[in-house]
Amino acid sequence: MPRGSSSKRERQYEHIKESAEERGASTKRAKELASRTVNKERARSGESKTSSKTSTQDRKSASQRGGERSHSGSQGPTKDQLYEEAKKRTIEGRSSMNKQELRKALGR
């Protein structure tokens, strides 16, 4: 956990990590899931110095969403995630593309 984290976030991290391990995730994966979830919650509540657009503008919290938008979820990555990948690959015209067009341009 980052320096200066509250005891609430520490408990939240441990709870998420233990739950993931009980579901069969490796220790490394459980720690990653817990860290990402807690960091997102910290960003949403203004506890972190920096935060991503998706962290602060989501309508659902990470715990409410429950992996709904994960890469392996029912609808795959979000439009923002696809856009970031297209940006890394320098795909032209990406700013005017919708989610389906981004998927097609990325070969998904």
N, C-alpha and C positions, 0 to 999 in steps of 0.2 A: 504494500500500500504506500502511496505517496506520503512524504513528510507532512505533518499537520492534518492528517485525516482524522475525522471524528470517530469516537468509539462506535457510533451507530454504523458508520461505513465499514469499520473493521468487522463488526458482527455480521453485517450484510454480506461482505466478502466471504467470510468463513462459512456462512449458511449456504451461499450459492455454490461454493467450491465443494462442500460436503455433499450437497444434493447431486451435483454433477458426477462425483465419484460413485455415489450410490447407484446412479443410473448406468454406470459402466464406463464412464469417460476416464481416460488416463489422468494421472495427477497433473501432468503438464497441460493437458487440454482443459481440465477443471479450473486450474489457476488462470488460464487465459480467458475462459468464459466469465469467471468471477471478476477479473480485472476490468474487462471490457464493459460489463454490466454496471459495475460500481462507478467507473469513470464516466459513463454516459449519464448516470443518475446525478453525479457531482456536477457535470456540465449543465444539465437541465435545471438544477437548483441554484446555479450561480456560484458554486463552491470552487470551481477551477478557473485558472487564469485564461486559458484558451479553450475553445470548443468548436466543433465542426457544425456546419449548417444542419446536417441531419440530427445531430445531438440536441440542438435547441429548438428545431422547428417541427419535430415529430408530434403527432397528435396523441400517440400512445407512448407510455414509458416502455423501456426494454422489458420490464417484468410483465407488463400487460400484453405486450406483443408476443412474447414467448417464442422467439425464433421465426416468426411469421415471414420475415423478409430475408432470412439467411440465404446464402448462395444455394443451398440445397432445398430451400422452402418451396412451397407450391408455385410461387410466381418468380422465383429466382431473385437475382440481385435487383436493387432499386434503380430507378432512372439515374439518380445521382451517382451510384456506384458504376453503372455502365458508362456514364459521361466521363467520370474520372479515368476509367480504363481507356476510353477512346482518346482522351486528352494525352495520356501517356504514350499511346500509339500514334499520336498526331494525325488522327483521322479528320480530314477536312469536312466542313459543314456540320460538325457535331452539335454546334450550339442551336441549330434550328431543327434538329432531329427529335422525334418522339421516342418513347421507350422501345417500341417495335423496330424502328429504323436503326436505333443504336445497336440493338441485338443483332440485326441483320449485318450491319457494317462490321461488327466484331466477330461475325461468323458463329453465332450461337443459335 
